[in-house]
Amino acid sequence: MVAVAPIPHQHSDKTSLKAALEAQEYLQSRLTTQSEAPAFRSIPIIDLTKSFSSSIADRQAVAQEINEACTKVGFFYITGHGIPKEVCDGVLKLAHRFFHELAQESKEAIHMKQNDYFRGYEPAAFSSVNNFTSKETKEAFNWGYESGLDPTGGDGKYVELDGKSEAVNLWPSEKDLPGFYQGIAKYYGHVLQLARHLFRLFALSLALPEDYFDPLMTHPGGIARLIRYPPATNPKPLSELNEDEEIGLGAHTDYECFTLLLQDSNQGLEILSPDNHWISAAPVDGGIVVNVADFLMRWTNGIYKSTVHRVVNRTDRERYSIPLFFSINYDETVETLPSCVTEGNPSKFPPITAGRYVLDRLNLTVKTGKY
């Protein structure tokens, strides 16, 4: 079992808010100054096929590839992940249907401003991950974990970002968008189980027991989004000389443990190398993008990198993507792993409550937020 000492709620609120504000400060510093970490110009591709082997040696070999990707880049593609192509294609079609077939009146009925947890329909420029320094052109539909979406059924103990337990997702009605919920459930179930599988590989990659994180993902946080990026009105190629006028999603790091991103065939995702060069993460056929997020960076004492990234649609076509932001159970605590702390490298990060930190970060993305 993992030792997870609870933090008093009042203390965790102050600590997580401070951590959220520090993350914003870190982001601004990365955008203006170079890091001392080695630069990169490409993103590793890792075939997960052997990770499903009964051989621990095979699984450890894949975990070692993950370790190298997480320490050097913070991003990698996975292939051989086991999610059928028709399931991936199907959910991308659902995204198109949501934005094009659902009446605006029905979208407004599930607007995220009616929800305390940022779920539901999100119009363009309603939020900004980068302190509203640029107007974001994306629009989205957001939802979170429900036991009915979990193939395991969960453990019946799910709590929301603030510790409450009521269901909070906002769904379009079956009448308005037939088959939508069932299609979402099909993909979400697959990707949720893949995330749990990946966490076991992350454990191996950190020389921990393979089941180290299992007790922490019995009712995990799992916010997901359908995101539509409109075509560029003035398409420009990625270049250090261009000043981008249209930003789909501003520069940011992700908040949770790691993200699994399904992309369509249109480019848009860009990753900031330590020497401040933007690197295109062009879609890989059959691949899913995985990136380290802030919890995993904190857990590993900064050994694994939560890398700054953004989305700019540089084409004259719509672009769709579907990220799952995978977290541990929101009522657990993220505290530096003992194996990542030494006398010469003490913990850089105080413990934080998982859900509260995510909520504090989300509150900073909207002008109507609490802070």
C-alpha positions in Angstrom: 0.0 0.0 0.0 1.1 3.6 -0.7 1.4 5.8 2.4 -0.8 8.8 1.8 -1.0 11.1 4.8 -4.1 13.3 4.6 -3.6 17.1 4.9 -6.1 19.2 6.9 -8.6 20.8 4.4 -7.9 24.4 5.4 -4.1 23.8 5.1 -4.5 22.0 1.7 -6.5 24.9 0.3 -3.7 27.4 1.1 -1.0 25.1 -0.1 -2.7 24.1 -3.4 -3.6 27.7 -4.2 0.0 28.7 -3.6 1.1 25.8 -5.8 -1.4 26.9 -8.6 -0.1 30.5 -8.5 3.5 29.2 -8.6 2.7 27.1 -11.7 1.5 30.2 -13.4 4.7 32.0 -12.5 6.8 29.1 -13.7 4.9 29.1 -17.0 5.6 32.8 -17.6 9.3 32.4 -16.8 9.6 29.4 -19.2 8.1 31.5 -22.0 10.7 34.3 -21.5 13.8 32.5 -20.4 15.6 29.3 -21.5 15.9 26.3 -19.3 19.2 24.6 -18.6 17.8 21.2 -19.5 19.1 19.6 -22.8 17.2 20.6 -25.9 15.2 18.2 -28.1 13.9 18.4 -31.6 11.8 15.2 -31.8 9.3 13.2 -29.7 9.9 9.5 -28.9 7.5 6.9 -30.2 7.0 3.9 -27.8 5.4 0.7 -28.9 3.4 -0.6 -25.9 2.8 -4.1 -27.3 5.4 -5.8 -25.0 3.9 -4.0 -22.0 1.0 -6.3 -22.2 3.3 -9.4 -22.0 3.3 -11.8 -19.1 7.0 -11.3 -19.0 8.2 -8.7 -16.4 11.3 -8.3 -18.4 9.3 -7.2 -21.4 7.2 -4.8 -19.3 10.4 -3.3 -17.7 11.9 -2.8 -21.1 9.0 -0.6 -22.1 9.1 1.1 -18.8 12.7 2.0 -19.4 11.8 3.7 -22.7 9.1 5.7 -20.8 11.7 6.7 -18.2 14.0 8.1 -20.9 11.2 10.0 -22.6 9.9 11.5 -19.3 13.4 12.6 -18.2 14.4 14.1 -21.5 11.3 15.4 -23.2 8.2 14.9 -21.0 6.2 13.8 -24.1 6.0 10.6 -26.1 3.7 8.9 -28.6 2.3 5.4 -27.8 1.4 2.8 -30.4 0.3 -0.7 -29.8 -1.9 0.6 -27.0 -4.8 -1.7 -27.6 -7.7 0.8 -28.3 -9.3 -0.4 -31.5 -9.1 2.0 -34.5 -12.8 2.0 -34.9 -13.3 3.2 -31.3 -10.8 6.1 -31.8 -12.4 7.0 -35.2 -15.8 6.8 -33.6 -15.2 9.3 -30.8 -13.6 11.8 -33.2 -16.8 11.6 -35.3 -18.8 12.2 -32.1 -16.8 15.3 -31.5 -17.7 16.6 -35.0 -21.3 15.7 -34.4 -21.4 17.6 -31.1 -20.2 20.9 -32.5 -22.1 20.7 -35.8 -25.3 18.8 -35.1 -26.2 20.0 -31.6 -28.3 23.2 -31.7 -26.7 26.2 -30.1 -29.7 26.4 -27.7 -28.9 22.9 -26.5 -25.3 23.8 -26.1 -26.2 26.8 -24.0 -28.4 24.5 -21.8 -25.3 22.6 -20.7 -22.9 25.7 -20.6 -20.0 25.2 -18.2 -20.9 28.4 -16.4 -23.7 26.5 -14.8 -21.3 24.0 -13.3 -18.9 24.4 -10.4 -16.4 21.9 -11.9 -16.0 23.3 -15.4 -18.0 20.6 -17.0 -20.2 21.0 -20.1 -20.1 23.1 -23.2 -17.2 25.7 -23.3 -17.5 28.4 -26.0 -14.4 29.9 -27.6 -12.4 32.3 -25.4 -14.5 31.5 -22.3 -11.4 30.3 -20.6 -7.7 30.8 -21.1 -4.8 28.6 -19.8 -2.4 31.4 -20.1 -3.9 34.2 -18.0 -5.8 35.6 -21.0 -2.6 36.9 -22.7 -4.0 35.7 -26.0 -7.6 35.0 -27.2 -8.1 31.3 -27.6 -10.1 30.1 -30.6 -11.0 26.6 -29.3 -14.4 25.4 -28.1 -14.9 22.3 -26.1 -17.1 19.9 -24.3 -15.8 18.8 -20.9 -16.8 15.9 -18.6 -15.3 13.9 -15.7 -15.2 10.5 -14.2 -18.5 8.7 -13.5 -18.6 5.1 -12.1 -20.9 4.2 -15.0 -18.1 5.2 -17.5 -15.6 3.0 -15.6 -15.4 -0.6 -16.9 -14.4 -1.7 -13.4 -17.5 0.0 -11.9 -15.3 1.9 -9.5 -15.2 1.4 -5.7 -18.2 3.6 -4.9 -16.0 6.2 -3.2 -15.6 8.8 -6.0 -15.4 12.4 -4.8 -15.2 15.5 -6.8 -12.5 18.2 -6.9 -13.7 19.8 -3.7 -14.5 16.6 -1.9 -18.2 16.5 -2.6 -19.7 13.3 -4.1 -22.7 14.2 -6.2 -22.7 13.7 -9.9 -21.8 16.9 -11.8 -21.5 16.1 -15.5 -23.7 17.9 -18.0 -24.7 15.8 -21.0 -26.7 16.6 -24.1 -30.0 14.8 -24.1 -30.4 11.5 -26.1 -33.1 13.2 -28.1 -30.8 16.1 -29.1 -27.8 14.0 -29.9 -28.7 10.3 -30.2 -25.9 7.8 -29.3 -23.6 10.5 -27.9 -23.4 9.3 -24.3 -22.9 5.6 -25.4 -20.2 6.6 -27.8 -18.4 8.6 -25.2 -18.6 5.8 -22.7 -17.1 3.3 -25.1 -14.0 5.4 -25.8 -13.7 6.7 -22.2 -13.8 3.1 -20.8 -11.0 2.1 -23.1 -8.7 5.1 -22.4 -9.4 4.9 -18.7 -8.1 1.3 -18.5 -5.2 2.3 -20.7 -4.3 5.1 -18.2 -4.3 2.6 -15.4 -2.1 0.3 -17.4 0.3 3.2 -18.1 0.5 4.1 -14.4 1.8 0.6 -13.7 4.5 1.2 -16.3 5.3 4.5 -14.7 5.8 2.7 -11.4 8.2 0.3 -13.0 10.0 3.2 -14.7 10.6 4.7 -11.3 11.9 1.4 -9.9 8.8 1.0 -7.8 6.5 -2.1 -7.4 4.3 -2.4 -10.4 1.2 -2.0 -8.3 2.5 0.9 -6.3 -0.1 3.4 -7.6 -3.1 0.9 -7.8 -4.7 1.9 -4.5 -4.7 5.6 -5.7 -6.7 5.0 -8.9 -9.7 3.1 -7.7 -12.0 6.1 -8.3 -9.6 8.4 -10.2 -9.9 11.9 -11.5 -10.4 11.7 -15.2 -11.4 14.9 -16.8 -11.8 14.6 -20.6 -12.6 17.0 -23.4 -13.8 17.1 -27.0 -12.0 20.1 -28.5 -12.7 21.8 -31.8 -10.1 24.2 -33.3 -11.5 26.3 -36.1 -9.5 26.7 -39.4 -6.9 29.4 -39.4 -8.1 32.6 -41.2 -4.5 33.3 -42.2 -2.5 30.0 -42.1 1.2 30.4 -41.3 3.7 27.6 -40.9 5.5 27.0 -37.6 8.4 29.5 -37.5 10.4 31.3 -34.9 9.9 34.4 -37.0 6.1 34.3 -37.0 4.0 36.1 -34.4 1.0 33.9 -34.1 -2.3 35.8 -34.2 -4.6 32.9 -33.6 -3.9 30.6 -30.7 -6.2 27.6 -30.4 -5.0 26.8 -26.8 -2.4 28.9 -25.1 1.0 27.8 -23.7 0.5 25.7 -20.5 1.4 22.6 -18.5 -1.2 20.0 -17.6 -2.3 19.7 -14.0 -2.8 16.0 -13.2 -0.5 12.9 -13.4 -0.4 12.5 -17.2 -2.5 13.2 -20.3 -3.5 10.9 -23.1 -4.3 12.8 -26.2 -6.1 11.5 -29.3 -5.6 13.7 -32.3 -7.2 13.8 -35.8 -4.9 13.9 -38.8 -4.4 17.7 -38.7 -1.3 19.2 -37.0 -1.6 21.7 -34.2 0.1 20.5 -31.0 3.4 22.2 -30.3 5.9 21.5 -27.5 8.4 24.0 -26.0 12.0 22.7 -26.0 14.2 23.9 -23.1 16.0 26.3 -25.5 12.6 27.9 -26.3 12.0 26.4 -29.7 8.5 25.2 -30.5 8.5 21.6 -31.8 5.5 20.2 -33.8 3.9 17.0 -32.4 2.5 15.9 -35.8 -0.1 13.1 -35.5 1.3 9.6 -35.7 -0.9 7.0 -37.4 -2.6 4.9 -34.8 -0.7 6.8 -32.0 -1.8 8.6 -28.9 0.3 11.4 -27.3 1.2 11.0 -23.6 2.7 13.8 -21.6 3.8 14.2 -18.0 1.7 16.6 -16.0 2.3 18.5 -12.8 1.4 15.8 -10.3 3.9 13.4 -11.7 6.5 16.1 -11.8 5.9 16.8 -8.2 5.9 13.1 -7.2 9.3 12.6 -8.9 10.8 15.8 -7.4 11.2 17.3 -10.9 12.9 14.3 -12.4 10.0 13.8 -14.8 9.3 16.9 -16.8 5.9 18.6 -17.1 6.6 20.3 -20.4 5.0 23.5 -21.7 2.9 23.0 -24.8 0.2 24.8 -26.9 -2.1 24.2 -29.9 -2.1 26.4 -33.0 -4.2 25.2 -36.0 -2.0 26.3 -38.9 -4.3 24.7 -41.5 -7.5 25.8 -43.4 -9.3 22.7 -41.9 -11.0 22.1 -38.6 -8.9 20.2 -36.1 -10.3 17.9 -33.4 -8.5 16.4 -30.3 -9.7 14.5 -27.3 -7.5 14.6 -24.2 -8.0 12.6 -21.0 -6.3 14.2 -18.0 -5.7 11.3 -15.7 -5.4 11.8 -12.0 -5.3 9.8 -8.8 -8.3 9.7 -6.6 -9.1 13.4 -5.8 -9.2 12.8 -2.1 -5.6 11.6 -2.0 -2.4 13.5 -1.5 0.5 14.0 -3.9 3.7 13.9 -2.0 7.3 13.5 -3.3 8.2 9.8 -3.7 10.9 8.7 -1.2 12.9 7.2 -4.0 13.2 10.6 -5.6 14.5 12.4 -2.5 18.2 12.3 -1.4 20.2 14.3 1.1 21.6 16.4 -1.8 18.2 16.7 -3.5 15.5 17.3 -0.9 11.9 17.6 -1.9 11.2 20.7 -3.9 7.4 20.4 -3.5 5.1 20.4 -0.4 2.2 17.9 -0.3 -1.0 18.9 -2.0 -4.5 17.4 -2.1 -5.1 16.2 -5.7 -8.6 17.5 -6.3 -8.2 20.9 -4.6 -5.1 21.7 -6.7 -6.8 20.9 -10.0 -9.8 23.1 -8.9 -7.5 26.0 -8.0 -5.7 25.7 -11.4 -9.1 25.6 -13.2 -10.3 28.6 -11.3 -7.4 30.6 -12.7 -8.5 29.9 -16.3 -11.7 31.8 -16.2 -12.4 35.5 -15.5 -15.3 34.5 -13.3 -13.1 32.3 -11.2 -12.8 32.6 -7.4 -9.3 34.0 -7.4 
